[in-house]
Structure formats: C-alpha cells, structure tokens
C-alpha cells in the first residue's frame, strides 16, 4: 500500500488537508460575527455565542446554542455548516451529515463548503465511495475551490487510484500555487509517480513470469505426452511381440504335427512286389 511507503511528511499532507476547512471557516466566522453586530434580535446573539464556543473548541457548548439559533427566522444559513462541524468534532457523524444535508436546501447556502465537509465526514466514517461523491459535487458547485481537489486527491490515494490522485494534486497546485502545503503535495506526486512506475515494472515482471511458467507448463506437458506416447509404443510393441511369439509357436507346433502324420499314414503299394507267378 502506498500509504505505508510514502515519507512521514507526505502522510501529513493528507492529515493537514482536513484542517483546511476549519481555517477557512474561521475567516467566514469572523465576517459573520461582524455582520451580527448590526442586528438587534436575540437569535443572532445566541448564534454568536454558539460561534464563540465553536471557535474556542467547545463543541458541546456550541451545539445547543447553534441548535437554538436554527429556530430563529432569518438566521445566517452558515449555522448549518458550523453545527455540522461541531457534531463532527464530537464524533456524531450521522447527526453532522443530517444537519449539513438540511443546510443544502436553504437559500443562499454555500453548497460547495457543505458538500466538502460532508465528504470529510464520509472519509472519517470510512465510506470512501460516498466521500468521492461529495467531493465531486463540491467541485461541480465551485470548480475553483482548491481544498476540494486536495481532499479528493487524498481520498483517491486511499482508494488506490493513484493516477487520478496525481491529477487532483496538480489541479490543487494550479488553483493554490502559494499554499503552504504545495511542497508536500509535490513530494506526494513524485512518490505516487514512483509507485506507478514500480507497479508497471511489477506488472511486466509478472507477465514475463507467467509467460515463463506457461512455457514451462507446455514443455512439461509435451514431455509427459512424449513419455506417454513412448510407453504406448513400447506396450504396443510388447503386445505385438507376444502375439508373434504365440503365433510362431502355434505355427511351429502345427508343422511338426503335419510332418509326423505324413510318415505314419503313408500306404505302400506292394501289389507289384507280391505278384504270384504261376
């Protein structure tokens, strides 16, 4: 498995990629908090308290506050994103996916971010095919969203689709050339390309070995067939020799009998010799 072969610094690339949405969300959160200051209703205050608890890594405190804010009219649709991430932090993945799914149907929802986080949750659950579907949809929603390419590439590596992963890593670099993880991504690409070359070499070697083994099997089969044919020929010759021997013995016996019979049954005409002269 390639994950066991790549250097430690490369494996961090996949782990750190999961942190990208959180860092990105912080910027969104601050912009959301600033917008809340201009509002006077109680709901934004609850919402703001939930965000603050979330930012201080207190998901257990953030969840009830964010849940309460969902019931308030006009609440920022990003509450679904934050609440889903809070559930994810405490390992309640099904609840997280449910909240994020609800958020997808809300007007003004940042679809690409919601789908991206749903993909990350699916990865944590080990549902790699489902994660691939979420990442694909996130990219379709916003093709310039670089983190989705990075995490989809990481998921491709987990699934063993190295060539596809290389393509996504290159897309990430193209979209975010100044990202701090670009050096690690380049190393990952080099490692995957090396693994693909090694796989091709192994494939060729295995094919050659199979051809050799097939040739050996065919040679062995020919040897066995030749031995069987020789044994059959020898058996046929033995039977023929036996038949000839029996036949010859019978023929000889018949000849001897005829010879003896001719001497015993011959009648000598003595008429001439026994004529009585008067």
C-alpha positions as CSV (number, residue, x, y, z in Angstrom):
1,X,0.0,0.0,0.0
2,X,1.4,3.4,-1.0
3,X,0.4,5.0,2.3
4,X,2.9,2.8,4.1
5,X,5.7,3.7,1.7
6,X,5.5,7.5,1.5
7,X,7.6,9.6,3.9
8,X,6.0,10.9,7.1
9,X,6.0,14.4,5.7
10,X,3.8,13.2,2.9
11,X,1.3,11.5,5.1
12,X,0.9,14.7,7.0
13,X,-0.3,16.3,3.7
14,X,-3.4,14.2,4.0
15,X,-4.0,14.9,7.7
16,X,-3.4,18.6,7.4
17,X,-5.8,18.8,4.4
18,X,-8.6,18.0,6.8
19,X,-7.8,21.2,8.7
20,X,-8.2,23.4,5.7
21,X,-11.9,23.8,6.1
22,X,-11.6,24.8,9.7
23,X,-9.0,27.5,8.9
24,X,-11.2,28.7,6.0
25,X,-14.3,28.7,8.2
26,X,-12.6,31.0,10.8
27,X,-12.4,33.7,8.2
28,X,-16.1,33.2,7.4
29,X,-16.9,33.2,11.0
30,X,-15.3,36.5,11.7
31,X,-17.1,38.0,8.8
32,X,-20.3,36.6,10.1
33,X,-19.7,37.9,13.6
34,X,-19.1,41.4,12.2
35,X,-22.4,41.2,10.4
36,X,-24.2,40.1,13.5
37,X,-23.2,43.3,15.4
38,X,-25.5,45.3,13.2
39,X,-28.6,43.2,14.2
40,X,-30.6,43.7,17.3
41,X,-32.6,40.4,17.7
42,X,-31.9,37.8,20.3
43,X,-31.3,35.0,17.7
44,X,-28.1,36.4,16.4
45,X,-26.8,36.7,19.9
46,X,-27.4,33.0,20.5
47,X,-25.8,32.4,17.2
48,X,-22.8,34.5,18.1
49,X,-22.4,32.7,21.4
50,X,-22.5,29.3,19.6
51,X,-19.9,30.5,17.2
52,X,-17.6,31.7,20.0
53,X,-17.9,28.3,21.7
54,X,-17.1,26.6,18.5
55,X,-14.0,28.9,17.9
56,X,-12.8,28.0,21.4
57,X,-13.1,24.3,20.6
58,X,-16.1,23.8,22.8
59,X,-18.4,21.8,20.6
60,X,-20.5,20.5,23.5
61,X,-21.4,24.1,24.4
62,X,-21.7,25.3,20.9
63,X,-24.2,22.6,19.7
64,X,-27.2,23.6,21.9
65,X,-26.7,27.3,21.1
66,X,-26.4,26.6,17.4
67,X,-29.4,24.3,17.5
68,X,-31.4,27.1,19.2
69,X,-30.4,29.6,16.6
70,X,-31.9,27.3,13.9
71,X,-35.3,28.0,15.2
72,X,-34.9,31.7,14.7
73,X,-36.1,33.3,11.5
74,X,-33.6,35.0,9.3
75,X,-30.6,33.2,10.9
76,X,-27.4,33.0,8.8
77,X,-27.5,29.8,6.8
78,X,-23.9,29.1,7.8
79,X,-25.3,27.9,11.1
80,X,-25.8,24.6,9.4
81,X,-22.2,24.4,8.5
82,X,-20.9,25.3,12.0
83,X,-23.4,23.0,13.7
84,X,-22.4,20.1,11.4
85,X,-18.7,20.7,12.1
86,X,-19.4,20.8,15.9
87,X,-21.2,17.4,15.6
88,X,-18.3,16.1,13.6
89,X,-15.8,17.2,16.3
90,X,-17.5,15.0,18.9
91,X,-17.9,12.1,16.6
92,X,-21.6,12.3,15.9
93,X,-21.2,11.8,12.2
94,X,-24.8,10.9,11.3
95,X,-26.1,14.0,13.1
96,X,-23.5,16.1,11.3
97,X,-24.5,14.7,7.9
98,X,-28.2,15.3,8.7
99,X,-27.6,18.9,9.6
100,X,-25.4,19.6,6.6
101,X,-28.0,17.9,4.3
102,X,-30.7,20.2,5.7
103,X,-28.4,23.2,5.0
104,X,-28.1,22.3,1.4
105,X,-31.8,23.2,0.8
106,X,-31.5,26.6,2.3
107,X,-31.5,29.7,0.1
108,X,-28.0,31.2,0.0
109,X,-26.3,28.1,1.4
110,X,-22.6,27.8,0.5
111,X,-23.2,24.5,-1.3
112,X,-19.5,23.7,-2.0
113,X,-18.5,24.1,1.6
114,X,-21.3,22.0,2.9
115,X,-20.6,19.2,0.4
116,X,-16.9,19.5,1.1
117,X,-17.4,18.9,4.8
118,X,-19.9,16.1,4.1
119,X,-17.0,14.5,2.1
120,X,-14.7,14.8,5.0
121,X,-17.2,13.2,7.4
122,X,-17.7,10.3,4.9
123,X,-13.9,9.8,4.9
124,X,-13.9,9.7,8.7
125,X,-16.6,7.0,8.6
126,X,-14.6,5.0,6.1
127,X,-17.1,5.4,3.3
128,X,-14.7,6.3,0.6
129,X,-17.0,6.0,-2.3
130,X,-19.6,8.2,-0.7
131,X,-16.8,10.7,0.1
132,X,-15.8,10.7,-3.5
133,X,-19.4,11.6,-4.5
134,X,-19.5,14.5,-2.1
135,X,-16.1,15.9,-3.2
136,X,-17.2,15.6,-6.9
137,X,-20.4,17.6,-6.1
138,X,-18.4,20.2,-4.2
139,X,-16.1,20.7,-7.2
140,X,-19.1,20.9,-9.5
141,X,-20.6,23.6,-7.2
142,X,-17.4,25.6,-7.3
143,X,-14.6,24.4,-9.6
144,X,-12.1,27.0,-8.2
145,X,-12.4,25.6,-4.6
146,X,-8.8,24.2,-4.2
147,X,-9.3,22.3,-0.9
148,X,-11.9,20.0,-2.5
149,X,-9.3,18.9,-5.1
150,X,-6.7,18.3,-2.3
151,X,-9.0,16.1,-0.2
152,X,-10.4,14.3,-3.2
153,X,-6.8,13.5,-4.2
154,X,-6.2,12.2,-0.7
155,X,-9.3,10.1,-1.0
156,X,-8.1,8.8,-4.4
157,X,-4.9,7.6,-2.7
158,X,-6.8,5.8,-0.1
159,X,-8.8,4.1,-2.8
160,X,-5.7,3.1,-4.7
161,X,-6.5,5.4,-7.7
162,X,-3.0,6.9,-7.9
163,X,-3.2,8.3,-11.4
164,X,-6.4,10.2,-10.6
165,X,-4.9,11.4,-7.4
166,X,-2.0,12.9,-9.3
167,X,-4.4,14.8,-11.5
168,X,-6.2,16.3,-8.5
169,X,-3.0,17.2,-6.7
170,X,-1.9,19.1,-9.8
171,X,-5.2,20.9,-10.0
172,X,-4.8,21.9,-6.4
173,X,-1.3,23.3,-7.1
174,X,-2.7,25.2,-10.1
175,X,-5.5,26.7,-8.1
176,X,-3.4,27.4,-5.0
177,X,0.2,27.8,-6.1
178,X,1.2,29.7,-2.9
179,X,-0.4,27.3,-0.5
180,X,1.9,26.2,2.3
181,X,1.3,22.5,1.5
182,X,2.4,22.7,-2.1
183,X,5.9,21.3,-1.4
184,X,4.4,18.3,0.4
185,X,1.9,17.9,-2.5
186,X,4.8,17.9,-5.0
187,X,6.5,15.2,-2.9
188,X,3.3,13.2,-2.9
189,X,3.1,13.4,-6.6
190,X,6.7,12.3,-7.0
191,X,6.0,9.4,-4.6
192,X,2.9,8.3,-6.5
193,X,4.6,8.5,-9.9
194,X,7.4,6.4,-8.5
195,X,4.8,3.9,-7.2
196,X,3.1,3.8,-10.6
197,X,6.4,3.1,-12.3
198,X,7.1,0.3,-9.8
199,X,3.7,-1.1,-10.4
200,X,4.3,-1.1,-14.1
201,X,7.6,-2.9,-13.6
202,X,6.0,-5.4,-11.4
203,X,3.2,-5.9,-13.9
204,X,5.8,-6.5,-16.7
205,X,7.8,-8.9,-14.5
206,X,4.6,-10.8,-13.5
207,X,3.7,-11.1,-17.2
208,X,7.1,-12.4,-18.1
209,X,7.0,-14.8,-15.1
210,X,3.6,-16.0,-16.3
211,X,4.9,-16.5,-19.8
212,X,7.9,-18.4,-18.5
213,X,5.7,-20.6,-16.3
214,X,3.3,-21.2,-19.2
215,X,6.2,-22.2,-21.4
216,X,7.4,-24.5,-18.7
217,X,4.0,-26.0,-18.3
218,X,3.7,-26.5,-22.0
219,X,7.2,-28.1,-22.1
220,X,6.3,-30.3,-19.2
221,X,3.0,-31.3,-21.0
222,X,5.0,-32.1,-24.1
223,X,7.4,-34.2,-22.1
224,X,4.6,-36.1,-20.5
225,X,2.9,-36.6,-23.8
226,X,6.1,-37.9,-25.3
227,X,6.6,-40.2,-22.4
228,X,3.0,-41.5,-22.7
229,X,3.4,-41.9,-26.4
230,X,6.7,-43.8,-25.9
231,X,5.1,-46.0,-23.3
232,X,2.2,-46.7,-25.6
233,X,4.5,-47.6,-28.4
234,X,6.5,-49.9,-26.2
235,X,3.3,-51.5,-24.9
236,X,2.1,-52.0,-28.5
237,X,5.4,-53.4,-29.5
238,X,5.4,-55.8,-26.4
239,X,1.9,-56.9,-27.3
240,X,2.9,-57.4,-31.0
241,X,6.0,-59.4,-29.9
242,X,3.9,-61.5,-27.7
243,X,1.4,-62.1,-30.4
244,X,4.1,-63.0,-32.9
245,X,5.7,-65.3,-30.3
246,X,2.4,-67.1,-29.7
247,X,1.6,-67.3,-33.4
248,X,5.1,-68.6,-34.2
249,X,4.8,-71.3,-31.5
250,X,1.4,-72.4,-32.8
251,X,2.7,-72.4,-36.4
252,X,5.7,-74.5,-35.4
253,X,3.6,-77.0,-33.5
254,X,1.3,-77.4,-36.5
255,X,4.2,-78.0,-38.8
256,X,5.7,-80.7,-36.5
257,X,2.3,-82.4,-36.4
258,X,1.9,-82.5,-40.1
259,X,5.4,-83.9,-40.5
260,X,4.8,-86.7,-38.1
261,X,1.4,-87.5,-39.6
262,X,2.8,-87.9,-43.2
263,X,5.2,-90.8,-42.1
264,X,2.5,-92.8,-40.2
265,X,-0.3,-92.7,-42.7
266,X,1.6,-93.5,-45.9
267,X,0.3,-96.6,-47.7
268,X,2.9,-98.6,-49.6
269,X,1.6,-100.3,-52.7
270,X,3.0,-103.9,-52.6
271,X,1.0,-105.2,-55.4
272,X,3.8,-105.4,-57.8
273,X,6.2,-106.9,-55.3
274,X,3.7,-109.6,-54.2
275,X,2.6,-110.8,-57.6
276,X,2.5,-114.7,-57.7
277,X,3.8,-116.2,-60.7
278,X,2.3,-119.4,-61.9
